[in-house]
């Protein structure tokens, strides 16, 4: 049996807003989607799809799984996230291999943005 990673699903109250944020940030177009849901990418893309699923309740607490986004310039990446409606949590880490900051999307789903040296 062959298993493969097909996608990541994000629960969100405002599907269009959150999907629009990630679409702009990652330059991933919307693919075929179920009514009320938004999928970024297609099932046969080389990268897993991002799926945005509508839910009635907002996120509570820290998520236990998050995306890591690599950027060429951490300051420009952070500015883009903020311009798209996300925010910087204030958490920043410097490592030998690069710098990592914790950001959020418009519904406060945390993700790491990293600039590797």
TORPADREN-493215 format. One line per 5 residues: their letters; for each residue x, y, z of N, C-alpha, C. Coordinates in Angstrom, 2 decimals, always signed. Each point is the difference from the previous one (the first is absolute). Layout:
<nodes>
A) X Y Z X Y Z X Y Z  ...
</nodes>
This chain:
<nodes>
XXXXX) +0.85 -1.17 +0.00 -0.85 +1.17 +0.00 +0.90 +1.24 +0.00  -0.29 +0.93 -0.91 +0.78 +1.24 -0.09 -0.76 +1.13 +0.67  +0.62 +0.63 +0.99 -0.58 +1.14 +0.68 +0.75 +1.25 -0.41  -0.73 +1.11 -0.10 +0.67 +1.27 -0.28 -0.76 +1.12 +0.68  +0.72 +1.04 +0.31 -0.57 +1.17 +0.64 -0.77 +0.78 -1.05
XXXXX) -1.30 +0.18 +0.20 -0.85 +0.64 -1.00 -0.33 +1.45 +0.33  -0.02 +0.36 +1.28 -0.35 +1.36 +0.33 -0.01 +0.27 +1.49  -0.24 +1.27 +0.32 -0.15 +0.47 +1.37 -1.33 +0.74 +0.05  -0.84 -0.31 +0.97 -1.30 +0.66 +0.13 +0.04 +0.96 +1.17  -0.49 +1.22 -0.25 -0.03 +1.05 +1.01 -1.46 +0.32 +0.30
XXXXX) -0.40 -0.13 +1.27 -1.34 +0.42 +0.42 -0.02 +1.51 +0.10  -1.05 +0.64 -0.55 -0.07 +1.46 +0.10 -1.45 +0.47 -0.06  -0.25 +1.11 +0.66 -1.33 +0.60 +0.01 -0.25 +0.73 -1.32  +0.97 +0.80 -0.45 -0.11 +0.75 -1.25 +0.90 -0.66 -1.04  -0.53 -0.98 -0.68 +0.77 -0.81 -0.95 +0.64 +0.87 -1.08
XXXXX) -0.75 +0.91 -0.58 +0.52 +0.83 -1.09 +1.16 +0.86 +0.47  -0.10 +0.59 +1.17 +1.06 +0.88 +0.52 +1.28 -0.78 +0.27  -0.13 -1.13 +0.69 +1.19 -0.78 +0.35 +0.61 -0.63 -1.25  -0.81 -0.55 -0.88 +0.52 -0.59 -1.24 +0.65 +1.08 -0.87  -0.58 +1.19 -0.05 +0.59 +1.09 -0.77 +1.36 +0.40 +0.54
XXXXX) +0.15 +0.03 +1.32 +1.28 +0.30 +0.63 +1.06 -1.00 -0.47  -0.30 -1.30 +0.15 +0.98 -1.03 -0.35 +0.25 -0.05 -1.51  -1.02 +0.24 -0.80 +0.17 +0.02 -1.45 +0.99 +1.09 -0.40  -0.16 +1.20 +0.57 +0.91 +1.11 -0.31 +1.40 -0.25 +0.55  +0.09 -0.50 +1.23 +1.30 -0.21 +0.63 +0.82 -1.04 -0.75
XXXXX) -0.64 -1.09 -0.41 +0.72 -1.11 -0.65 -0.12 -0.01 -1.51  -0.72 +0.98 -0.56 -0.23 +0.06 -1.45 -0.55 -1.34 -0.52  -1.03 -0.49 +0.71 -0.67 -1.25 -0.38 -1.42 +0.32 -0.41  -0.38 -0.28 -1.22 -1.37 +0.30 -0.46 -1.02 -0.99 +0.56  -1.24 +0.46 +0.01 -1.09 -0.87 +0.42 -0.23 -1.07 -1.06
XXXXX) -0.19 -1.22 +0.47 -0.32 -1.10 -0.89 -1.46 -0.40 +0.17  -0.40 -1.11 -0.60 -1.37 -0.47 +0.17 -0.30 -0.21 +1.48  -1.15 +0.50 +0.44 -0.35 -0.02 +1.42 -1.43 -0.44 +0.20  -0.27 -0.55 +1.18 -1.36 -0.34 +0.40 -0.73 +1.29 +0.38  -1.32 +0.04 -0.10 -0.74 +1.20 +0.40 +0.29 +0.39 +1.45
XXXXX) +0.35 +1.27 +0.22 +0.30 +0.50 +1.33 +1.46 -0.19 +0.42  +0.71 -0.85 -0.68 +1.40 -0.27 +0.28 +0.85 +0.67 -1.08  +1.28 +0.21 +0.28 +0.93 +0.48 -1.03 +1.25 -0.86 +0.05  +0.39 -0.51 -1.16 +1.21 -0.80 -0.13 +1.02 +0.83 -0.78  +1.22 +0.09 +0.50 +1.08 +0.62 -0.74 +0.83 -1.11 -0.61
XXXXX) +0.06 +0.01 -1.32 +0.69 -1.05 -0.72 -0.97 -1.07 -0.47  +0.58 -0.99 -0.65 -0.77 -1.11 -0.57 +0.47 -1.31 +0.63  -0.82 -1.00 -0.08 +0.33 -1.31 +0.59 +1.30 -0.58 -0.55  +0.34 +0.27 -1.26 +1.19 -0.59 -0.60 +1.21 +0.95 +0.00  -0.07 +1.10 +0.73 +1.14 +0.92 +0.10 +1.16 -0.68 +0.73
XXXXX) +1.24 +0.42 -0.29 +1.14 -0.57 +0.72 +0.02 +0.38 +1.48  -0.58 +1.15 +0.34 -0.11 +0.41 +1.41 -1.37 -0.39 +0.52  -0.12 -0.33 +1.27 -1.31 -0.31 +0.58 -0.93 +1.22 -0.11  -1.28 -0.28 -0.18 -1.00 +1.08 -0.03 -0.18 +0.57 +1.39  -0.39 +1.26 +0.05 -0.48 +0.61 +1.24 -1.51 +0.07 -0.13
XXXXX) -0.70 -0.52 +0.98 -1.45 -0.08 -0.02 -0.54 +0.83 +1.15  -0.94 +0.88 -0.28 -0.59 +0.87 +1.01 -1.45 -0.42 +0.21  -0.27 -0.48 +1.19 -1.27 -0.61 +0.37 -0.77 +0.95 +0.91  -1.28 +0.26 -0.30 -0.77 +0.89 +0.87 -0.38 -0.68 +1.32  +0.15 +0.76 +1.08 -0.44 -0.44 +1.32 -0.70 +1.18 +0.67
XXXXX) -0.86 -0.30 +0.97 -0.78 +1.06 +0.66 +0.77 +0.71 +1.11  +0.93 -0.70 +0.65 +0.67 +0.57 +1.16 +1.42 +0.45 -0.35  +0.47 +1.13 +0.57 +1.37 +0.46 -0.25 +1.02 -0.90 +0.69  +1.24 +0.11 -0.45 +1.10 -0.76 +0.60 +0.18 +0.39 +1.46  +0.28 -0.98 +0.82 +0.27 +0.25 +1.42 +1.31 -0.70 +0.36
XXXXX) +0.92 +0.74 +0.58 +1.26 -0.59 +0.43 +1.00 -0.17 -1.13  +1.16 -0.50 +0.36 +1.08 -0.20 -0.95 -0.25 -1.26 -0.83  +0.25 +0.11 -1.30 -0.12 -1.17 -0.86 +1.19 -0.92 +0.24  -0.20 -1.28 -0.19 +1.06 -0.97 +0.26 +0.72 -0.43 -1.27  -0.44 +0.53 -1.13 +0.63 -0.28 -1.29 +0.02 +1.31 -0.74
XXXXX) +1.12 +0.34 -0.63 +0.05 +1.26 -0.73 +0.85 -0.14 -1.25  -0.13 +0.96 -0.90 +0.79 +0.03 -1.22 +1.28 +0.78 +0.26  +1.07 -0.36 -0.70 +1.25 +0.76 -0.02 +0.15 +0.57 -1.40  +0.20 +1.31 -0.08 +0.12 +0.69 -1.27 +1.41 +0.57 -0.11  +0.76 -0.40 -1.03 +1.34 +0.51 -0.22 -0.07 +1.25 -0.88
XXXXX) +0.77 +1.03 +0.39 +0.04 +1.25 -0.75 +1.45 +0.40 -0.23  +0.23 +0.84 -1.01 +1.34 +0.50 -0.28 +0.38 +1.16 +0.92  -0.99 +0.76 +0.46 +0.25 +1.18 +0.84 -1.06 +0.02 +1.10  +0.41 -0.24 +1.24 -0.95 -0.14 +1.10 -0.79 +1.28 +0.23  +0.65 +1.16 -0.09 -0.71 +1.27 +0.25 -1.06 +0.25 -1.07
XXXXX) +0.33 -0.25 -1.25 -0.98 +0.16 -1.09 -1.12 -1.02 +0.13  +0.34 -1.22 +0.41 -1.02 -1.02 +0.19 -0.97 +0.38 +1.10  +0.53 +0.52 +1.10 -0.85 +0.42 +1.11 -0.91 +1.15 -0.44  +0.56 +0.95 -0.74 -0.79 +1.13 -0.49 -1.13 -0.47 -0.91  +0.27 -1.00 -0.83 -1.04 -0.53 -0.88 -1.13 -0.63 +0.81
XXXXX) +0.35 -0.78 +1.00 -1.01 -0.64 +0.85 -0.89 +1.06 +0.65  +0.60 +1.03 +0.53 -0.75 +1.07 +0.66 -0.88 +0.74 -1.00  +0.52 +0.29 -1.19 -0.79 +0.67 -1.04 -1.20 -0.84 -0.44  +0.13 -1.33 +0.08 -1.09 -0.89 -0.40 -1.01 -0.25 +1.12  +0.23 +0.58 +1.19 -0.95 -0.15 +1.10 +0.45 -0.92 +1.10
XXXXX) +1.22 -0.54 -0.09 +0.55 -0.83 +1.06 +0.71 +0.87 +1.02  +0.71 -0.65 +0.92 +0.73 +0.78 +1.00 +1.23 -0.77 +0.48  +0.93 +0.76 +0.60 +1.19 -0.54 +0.62 -0.32 -0.23 +1.47  +0.29 -1.18 +0.52 -0.32 -0.33 +1.40 +1.00 +0.60 +0.98  +1.14 +0.46 -0.50 +1.06 +0.49 +0.87 +1.06 -1.06 +0.27
XXXXX) -0.25 -1.23 -0.45 +0.95 -1.09 +0.24 +0.98 -0.09 -1.16  +1.28 +0.12 +0.32 +1.07 -0.02 -1.01 +1.15 -0.82 +0.56  +0.59 -0.87 -0.83 +1.10 -0.87 +0.42 +1.13 +0.09 -1.02  +1.22 +0.14 +0.48 +1.18 -0.01 -0.85 +0.75 -1.31 +0.23  +0.27 -0.70 -1.09 +0.72 -1.26 +0.04 +1.21 +0.10 -0.93
XXXXX) +0.91 -0.93 +0.10 +1.16 +0.00 -0.90 -0.43 -0.06 -1.46  -1.08 -0.72 -0.29 -0.43 -0.18 -1.39 -0.96 +1.09 -0.49  -0.43 +0.89 +0.90 -0.88 +1.08 -0.46 -0.84 +0.58 +1.11  -0.97 +0.81 -0.38 -0.89 +0.64 +0.94 -1.43 -0.48 -0.25  -0.75 -0.19 +1.08 -1.39 -0.46 -0.08 -0.86 +0.96 +0.81
XXXXX) -1.13 +0.42 -0.59 -0.97 +0.82 +0.72 -1.34 -0.72 -0.03  -0.79 +0.21 +1.03 -1.34 -0.60 +0.04 -0.99 +1.08 -0.40  -0.77 -0.30 -1.04 -0.99 +0.91 -0.55 -1.38 -0.66 +0.12  -1.05 +0.75 -0.31 -1.34 -0.58 -0.06 -0.71 +0.48 -1.25  -0.97 -0.79 -0.43 -0.87 +0.44 -1.10 -1.13 +0.85 +0.60
XXXXX) -0.96 +0.46 -0.80 -1.04 +0.88 +0.54 -0.88 -0.60 +1.10  -0.05 -1.33 +0.14 -0.77 -0.61 +1.08 +0.89 -0.58 +1.08  +1.21 +0.49 +0.08 +0.98 -0.35 +1.04 +0.52 -1.43 -0.05  +0.00 -0.65 -1.17 +0.68 -1.28 -0.15 +1.50 +0.32 -0.07  +0.77 -0.54 +0.94 +1.43 +0.26 +0.03 +0.72 -0.75 -1.10
XXXXX) +1.08 +0.61 -0.49 +0.92 -0.67 -0.92 +1.38 +0.62 +0.18  +1.03 -0.75 -0.39 +1.35 +0.51 +0.10 +0.44 +0.49 -1.37  +0.71 +1.11 +0.02 +0.62 +0.54 -1.20 +1.49 -0.03 +0.27  +0.76 -0.59 -0.94 +1.44 -0.19 +0.23 +0.81 +0.53 -1.17  +1.09 +0.68 +0.35 +1.00 +0.38 -0.99 +1.24 -0.81 +0.33
XX) +0.37 -0.91 -0.90 +1.17 -0.84 +0.22 +1.22 +0.66 -0.60  +1.14 -0.13 +0.68 +1.26 +0.60 -0.48 +0.71 -0.94 -0.93
</nodes>
